[in-house]
Amino acid sequence: MKRTTAGVLLAVLALSLTACSEEKQPPGSDVIQTSAAETGAATASAAPEADVAADVQVLKCESTSYTPKVTIEVTNSTGEDARYAVTIAIKDAEGKASGEALFAKNRMTPGQKVTEEIPGDTPVKGKISCEVARAKRLPPK
């Protein structure tokens, strides 16, 4: 029991230290996949970036009179229920980062597709482009 508690504390400490970093990462560099062990403890394993990011498609990226609107489709390509957290990078006409749009879904069944329109967080004038910046697949809540 002490060994399990110590392992959990070390994992929490490592995640806390990682979360405090302000170092900029290239888009998609933190795409990870995690799964729950049979005991209910979460274990993280690195997955190919394309694995999780391939579950996300940007269907529409448009500038409106106030904030951008992004329509995405997320498909759970695994054989298990999963939770998704996705960040879409919004860029202006010159390709400069100009904001983000966030998507989160607590439980998606295997093969389930969710299409959602999500607002950008910052007004951007003119033509914009959108791409998946980060995508995470986690154990469902």
Solvent accessible surface area in square Angstrom, and as a share of the most:
residue,aa,sasa,rsa
1,M,194,0.87
2,K,179,0.76
3,R,213,0.78
4,T,87,0.50
5,T,70,0.41
6,A,50,0.39
7,G,39,0.37
8,V,80,0.46
9,L,114,0.57
10,L,121,0.60
11,A,53,0.41
12,V,83,0.48
13,L,99,0.49
14,A,56,0.43
15,L,126,0.63
16,S,53,0.34
17,L,117,0.58
18,T,98,0.57
19,A,86,0.66
20,C,100,0.60
21,S,69,0.44
22,E,164,0.74
23,E,126,0.56
24,K,185,0.78
25,Q,105,0.47
26,P,87,0.55
27,P,81,0.51
28,G,10,0.10
29,S,47,0.30
30,D,44,0.23
31,V,8,0.05
32,I,60,0.31
33,Q,46,0.21
34,T,18,0.11
35,S,51,0.33
36,A,57,0.44
37,A,41,0.32
38,E,186,0.83
39,T,125,0.72
40,G,60,0.57
41,A,53,0.41
42,A,77,0.59
43,T,75,0.44
44,A,83,0.64
45,S,73,0.47
46,A,100,0.77
47,A,18,0.14
48,P,98,0.62
49,E,92,0.41
50,A,71,0.55
51,D,53,0.27
52,V,0,0.00
53,A,29,0.23
54,A,75,0.58
55,D,9,0.04
56,V,9,0.05
57,Q,100,0.44
58,V,49,0.28
59,L,93,0.46
60,K,108,0.46
61,C,38,0.23
62,E,63,0.28
63,S,44,0.28
64,T,49,0.28
65,S,126,0.81
66,Y,151,0.57
67,T,24,0.14
68,P,0,0.00
69,K,76,0.32
70,V,0,0.00
71,T,22,0.13
72,I,0,0.00
73,E,37,0.17
74,V,0,0.00
75,T,32,0.19
76,N,0,0.00
77,S,74,0.48
78,T,36,0.21
79,G,69,0.66
80,E,117,0.53
81,D,49,0.26
82,A,4,0.03
83,R,55,0.20
84,Y,0,0.00
85,A,39,0.30
86,V,4,0.02
87,T,13,0.08
88,I,0,0.00
89,A,14,0.11
90,I,0,0.00
91,K,49,0.21
92,D,27,0.14
93,A,74,0.57
94,E,152,0.68
95,G,42,0.40
96,K,139,0.59
97,A,78,0.60
98,S,25,0.16
99,G,17,0.16
100,E,58,0.26
101,A,1,0.00
102,L,119,0.59
103,F,7,0.03
104,A,81,0.63
105,K,68,0.29
106,N,89,0.45
107,R,112,0.41
108,M,0,0.00
109,T,66,0.38
110,P,65,0.41
111,G,51,0.49
112,Q,59,0.26
113,K,127,0.54
114,V,24,0.14
115,T,80,0.46
116,E,71,0.32
117,E,94,0.42
118,I,6,0.03
119,P,88,0.56
120,G,7,0.07
121,D,97,0.50
122,T,59,0.34
123,P,71,0.45
124,V,14,0.08
125,K,194,0.82
126,G,52,0.50
127,K,157,0.67
128,I,15,0.08
129,S,57,0.36
130,C,23,0.14
131,E,68,0.30
132,V,35,0.20
133,A,6,0.05
134,R,83,0.30
135,A,0,0.00
136,K,66,0.28
137,R,6,0.02
138,L,37,0.18
139,P,25,0.16
140,P,44,0.28
141,K,151,0.64
